[in-house]
Amino acid sequence: MRAKELKRLSAGAEERSARAAAGLADLAWANGLLDIAVGSVGSPVGRLTIAVTRRGLVRVAYDDEAVDEVLDRLGRELSPRILESARETEGWRRELEEFFEGRRTRFDLPVDRRLIRGVQRDVLAATRRVPYGRVATYGEIAVRIGRPRAARAVGRALGANPIPIVIPCHRVIGANGKLIGYAGGIDRKVALLSLEGALPTG
Amino acid sequence: MAGPRAAPVKVAPPPFQQFLDAHRVKVYRFLVAAVGSPDADDCFQETFLAALRAYPRLRDGELLDRWILRIASRKALDHHRRVARDPRPVESLPEVSAPGAEPADRALWEAVGELPPRQRVAVVQRYVLDRSYAEIAQAMGGSEQGARANVHQGMKKLRERIG
């Protein structure tokens, strides 16, 4: 017998390890060993990567961000115990799909705000109160957080929104009704506002 | 009062999904050969759950490969200890790679299945994973000499069995 024949013992490992690995996330979640479950949602504004912790939805990323980089950052900022799991992200995937089908105008599941820091907290809290189908200007948000001269800071805070769509930064627009400044690109802002029937005229 | 100290340089481990993707095939190849097909899935999941448990405290990103094989080796040896303590009926444990395996593979599986666990684990690391004796010693917690002896004795028995 030649030693290299022993390699036959591990035939099929590629496929079988994929299957065993796929079952790992649910087992890990049930055992309290998984901190972040990652899923994927198809949408009219491209494929979304979503990350859910035990507290709730912590991150929504558009597909122009590389998934590896999104996960790297979550790993550094929250926990490296991250696995893909369709099951643990199922609830949020469904709410987002209903939103894109026009059957949902507000999100009910909890959100995890741990990636939102400093002044961004107030800005995004005020933004979350802008209802479906409506818009507010950067200046109006600035007034609502008690910093009427901070429209630019508002813009920066919205640009770094870790949970776009769910925290509807697309509903915040320029003073003259212009659709300026969206981290996901103006096309997406237009698409989201037109889905909500909120495209300002003029 | 102590002044501010320079923080130690830390290399945070990658997101676990990337770690799993990078190592799952190698770990599975090791385990299926080291514990047999029916128990490979259980040992695989035990290995990665143990890794997940320790993962947030892990700091050196470069030693992940050795680290996961050390855990897998421990799980394989634990498995054999459990089976030795509490043997299951033979018919429930057909240690072949798949139903309908080639006769040559059946003979190989039977011969490997008869090796003492430490020899089996060492042989598999050496010839299925192509690990060095130093790496095997590290994974199994022994000396390099001991690893070499386990591999040689194991191979000798396999050759006696199947020529």
Interface residues (C-beta under 8 A of the other chain):
Chain A: M1 A3 K4 E5 L6 K7 R8 L9 S10 A11 G12 A13 E14 R16 S17 A18 R19 A20 A21 G23 L24 L27 A28 N31 L33 L34 V38 D68 L71 D72 L74 G75 R76 S79 P80 R81 I82 L83 E84
Chain B: A12 P13 P14 P15 F16 Q17 Q18 L20 D21 R24 V25 V27 Y28 R29 F30 V32 A33 A40 D41 F44 Q45 F48 L49 L52 R53 Y55 P56 S97 A98 D105 L108 W109 V112 V123 V124 R126 Y127 V128 M155 L158 R159 I162 G163
